[in-house]
């Protein structure tokens, strides 16, 4: 499978992975922003949304001593990996 670039949308304790390769990615991101989500500065390449969330979580867990100003680093993601499937 081909890898895609994923961004993460965060609201409260919900983290969603969104592929930038989706044909309607812009519309989805705008809709989520209107719903109060924010765009995380963290991005990954992955084959699907579940893998993207797994990569993000492994990075967070592998660096527990790291302090960060990014609010999503301390959140255990509740994933909706493939939002529109």
Buried (B, 14 or more C-beta within 10 A) or exposed (E): EEBBBBBBBBEEEBBBBBBEEBEEBEEBBEEBEEEEBEBBEBBBEBEBBEBBBBBBBEEBEEEEEEEEEEEBBEBEBEBBBEBEE
